[in-house]
Amino acid sequence: MGNKLSEGAKSIFISHAAVDSEIAARVSKSISIAFPNVTIFVSSDPESLAPGDPWVQKILDALKTASLIIALVTERGLSRKWVWFESGRAWFSGIKLFPCCLGKVRKSKLEPPFSLIQGLNIDMSGDLHILFDQIGQILSQPQVAIDFNELSQELTRLDFRAEQHQKTQDDPNAAEIRKDIKKTMDQFPPVRRETIRQFLVHGELSTTTAQTKVRETGANMEQYWHPEALARETSWLVPSEQNVRDDFFGQNRFALKPEVKPYLREYFDQQRVHD
């Protein structure tokens, strides 16, 4: 991902909102693969900005030495003053600025000053191809081939994830919801937590498929609960309208409530960090 800046190195500065850090990291990683000799500064990357660093000065130094700036122009990014500040460096220095749009923000709908520069929709493989071609030309670097279709799909997924995460930050009930999830999950044995995780990963699942998916993880099935029992206990799972009363073949389907999914994803992300 990000690399430490070295004197005379070809460098790229990626400007982004904090909530878009996963997007920035994925873009940085892809550029590093395509252009191994290019230095990349991402403020959310510990390799670029380590704990204890004078962060404002480090950002200013990275902006001063950047050969080009990539601004992640999402709804979240446009609401952050630092993205505007960092992008503004290009206006006074003559270096290239690439406004890279994602999700609901499109290059054809940008407002000034970003609209005065040709933007890119980096959730589209064609625009990603243009971005990487431009990087290679500006920095005079040979390019290693990468899969732009795969990258565009991954950035679309990460944009949706960031949007959901932003909603949890803005939700006045967020603290109460997080507390409820943690309390319930702490009381559950691992197999029930894994069942919830499978619904988070796969979306709607039938009773039989959910059980199969959990068993395939190697979980101890002794304390397993069917989705219907989990739905009654947590209210997080909701049954499909097509479900029948007597589900002899285990075909009734369940899914997580959309409003609880970002909080559960946050919970599992935190557990992964602590494990």
C-alpha positions in Angstrom: 0.0 0.0 0.0 1.5 3.3 1.0 5.3 3.7 0.9 7.6 6.0 2.8 8.5 9.1 0.8 12.1 9.3 -0.4 13.9 12.3 -1.9 13.6 12.4 -5.7 11.0 9.6 -5.9 8.0 9.7 -8.2 5.1 10.2 -5.8 1.3 10.2 -5.7 -0.8 11.8 -3.0 -4.2 10.1 -2.4 -6.7 12.5 -0.7 -9.7 11.0 0.9 -12.2 11.2 3.8 -11.3 9.0 6.8 -14.4 6.9 6.2 -13.1 6.1 2.7 -9.8 4.6 4.0 -10.6 1.2 2.6 -11.1 2.6 -0.8 -7.9 4.6 -0.6 -6.0 1.5 0.5 -7.4 -0.5 -2.4 -6.5 2.2 -4.9 -3.0 2.5 -3.4 -2.4 -1.2 -3.5 -3.5 -1.4 -7.2 -1.2 1.5 -8.1 1.7 -0.1 -6.2 1.2 -3.3 -8.2 0.9 -1.5 -11.5 3.8 0.8 -10.8 6.2 -0.8 -8.3 8.7 2.2 -8.4 6.1 4.8 -7.5 5.8 6.2 -3.9 2.3 6.6 -2.6 1.2 8.7 0.3 -2.2 7.8 2.0 -2.8 9.6 5.3 -4.8 6.6 6.7 -2.0 4.2 5.9 0.4 3.6 8.9 3.3 3.3 6.5 2.7 6.8 5.4 1.7 8.4 8.7 2.8 6.5 11.8 1.6 7.1 15.4 3.6 9.9 16.9 4.3 11.6 13.6 3.6 15.4 13.3 0.7 14.6 11.0 0.0 18.1 9.6 3.6 18.6 8.7 3.9 15.1 7.1 0.8 15.8 5.0 2.2 19.2 3.9 5.6 17.7 3.1 3.9 14.9 1.0 1.8 17.4 -0.8 4.9 19.5 -1.6 6.7 16.5 -3.2 3.7 14.9 -4.9 4.0 14.4 -8.7 0.2 14.1 -8.9 -2.9 14.1 -6.6 -5.7 11.6 -6.7 -8.8 12.9 -4.9 -11.4 10.3 -4.0 -14.5 12.4 -4.7 -17.3 10.6 -2.9 -20.2 12.1 -1.0 -18.2 11.6 2.2 -15.1 13.2 0.6 -16.9 16.3 -0.7 -18.0 17.0 2.9 -14.5 17.0 4.3 -12.5 20.2 4.4 -9.2 18.4 4.2 -10.0 16.8 0.8 -10.7 20.3 -0.6 -7.5 21.6 1.1 -5.3 18.8 -0.2 -6.8 19.0 -3.7 -6.2 22.7 -3.8 -2.5 22.2 -3.9 -2.8 21.2 -7.5 -4.4 24.6 -8.5 -1.3 26.6 -7.4 1.4 24.2 -8.4 0.5 23.0 -11.8 0.7 19.3 -11.0 -2.1 17.0 -12.2 -5.2 16.4 -10.1 -7.5 13.5 -10.8 -11.0 13.8 -9.3 -11.9 10.2 -9.0 -15.7 9.7 -8.5 -17.5 6.8 -6.8 -21.1 5.9 -6.1 -23.6 8.7 -6.2 -21.0 11.3 -7.2 -20.5 11.2 -11.0 -17.9 13.1 -13.1 -20.6 14.7 -15.2 -22.3 16.2 -12.1 -19.3 17.6 -10.3 -19.5 21.2 -9.1 -16.7 23.8 -9.3 -13.8 23.7 -8.8 -13.7 20.0 -9.4 -15.9 20.4 -12.5 -13.2 22.5 -14.1 -11.0 19.4 -14.4 -11.9 16.2 -16.3 -12.9 13.7 -13.7 -13.1 9.9 -13.7 -15.7 7.4 -12.5 -13.3 4.8 -11.0 -16.1 2.3 -10.4 -16.1 1.9 -14.2 -13.3 -0.2 -15.7 -12.8 2.1 -18.7 -12.1 5.1 -16.6 -9.8 3.1 -14.4 -7.8 2.2 -17.5 -7.6 5.9 -18.4 -6.4 6.8 -14.9 -3.6 4.2 -14.9 -2.5 5.1 -18.4 -2.3 8.7 -17.3 -0.3 7.8 -14.2 2.2 5.9 -16.4 2.6 8.8 -18.8 2.9 11.5 -16.2 5.4 9.6 -14.1 7.1 8.0 -17.1 6.7 4.6 -15.5 6.1 1.2 -17.2 2.8 -0.4 -16.2 2.2 -3.9 -14.9 -1.2 -5.2 -16.1 -4.0 -5.5 -13.6 -7.7 -6.5 -13.9 -9.7 -3.3 -14.2 -13.0 -5.1 -14.2 -12.2 -6.8 -10.9 -10.9 -3.5 -9.4 -14.0 -1.5 -10.4 -16.3 -4.1 -8.8 -14.2 -4.1 -5.6 -14.3 -0.3 -5.4 -18.1 -0.4 -5.9 -18.4 -2.8 -3.0 -16.1 -0.7 -0.8 -18.0 2.5 -1.6 -21.3 0.9 -0.5 -19.5 -0.3 2.6 -18.2 3.2 3.4 -21.7 4.6 2.8 -23.2 2.2 5.3 -20.4 3.0 7.8 -21.1 6.7 7.5 -24.8 6.0 8.2 -23.8 4.3 11.5 -21.7 7.3 12.4 -24.6 9.7 11.7 -27.3 7.5 13.4 -28.4 9.0 16.8 -29.3 5.5 17.9 -25.9 4.1 17.0 -24.5 3.7 20.5 -27.6 1.9 21.7 -27.6 -0.5 18.7 -23.9 -1.3 19.1 -24.5 -2.0 22.8 -27.3 -4.3 22.0 -25.3 -6.2 19.4 -22.3 -6.6 21.6 -24.4 -7.8 24.6 -26.3 -10.3 22.5 -23.2 -11.6 20.6 -21.2 -11.9 23.9 -23.9 -14.2 25.2 -24.0 -16.4 22.0 -21.8 -19.4 21.6 -19.4 -19.2 18.6 -21.7 -21.3 16.4 -24.6 -18.8 16.7 -22.3 -15.9 16.0 -21.0 -17.7 12.9 -24.6 -18.2 11.7 -25.2 -14.5 11.9 -21.9 -13.9 10.0 -23.0 -16.3 7.2 -26.1 -14.2 6.7 -24.0 -11.1 6.6 -21.7 -12.6 4.0 -24.3 -14.4 1.8 -27.5 -12.3 2.2 -30.7 -14.3 2.1 -30.3 -18.0 3.0 -32.6 -20.9 3.4 -32.7 -22.8 6.7 -30.9 -25.8 5.1 -28.3 -23.7 3.3 -27.5 -21.6 6.4 -26.9 -24.8 8.4 -24.7 -26.2 5.7 -22.6 -23.0 5.4 -22.0 -22.9 9.2 -21.1 -26.6 9.3 -18.6 -26.0 6.5 -16.6 -23.6 8.7 -15.9 -26.4 11.2 -18.0 -24.8 13.9 -19.2 -27.0 16.8 -22.9 -27.6 15.8 -24.0 -28.7 19.3 -25.4 -25.3 20.2 -26.6 -24.4 16.7 -29.9 -22.5 16.4 -31.9 -22.5 13.2 -32.5 -19.1 11.6 -36.1 -19.0 12.9 -34.9 -19.3 16.5 -32.3 -16.6 15.9 -34.9 -14.3 14.4 -37.1 -14.7 17.5 -34.2 -14.1 19.8 -32.5 -11.1 18.1 -35.1 -9.5 15.7 -32.1 -9.0 13.4 -33.3 -11.7 11.0 -36.5 -11.4 9.1 -38.4 -14.2 7.3 -39.2 -14.1 3.6 -42.9 -13.4 2.7 -42.9 -16.7 0.8 -42.1 -18.7 3.9 -44.5 -21.5 4.9 -45.8 -22.5 8.3 -44.6 -26.1 8.2 -41.1 -26.0 6.7 -40.5 -29.8 6.4 -37.7 -29.4 3.8 -35.9 -26.5 5.4 -36.6 -24.1 2.4 -37.8 -21.1 4.4 -35.6 -18.2 3.8 -34.3 -15.4 6.1 -32.2 -12.3 5.7 -30.7 -9.6 8.0 -32.5 -6.3 8.3 -30.7 -3.8 6.1 -30.5 -1.2 8.9 -28.6 -3.6 11.2 -26.1 -5.0 8.7 -23.6 -2.1 8.9 -23.5 -2.5 12.7 -23.0 -6.2 12.5 -20.3 -5.8 9.8 -18.6 -3.3 12.2 -18.8 -5.8 15.0 -17.2 -8.6 13.0 -14.5 -6.2 11.7 -13.6 -5.3 15.3 -13.5 -9.0 16.3 -11.2 -9.8 13.4 -8.8 -7.0 14.6 -8.8 -8.3 18.2 -8.3 -12.0 17.2 
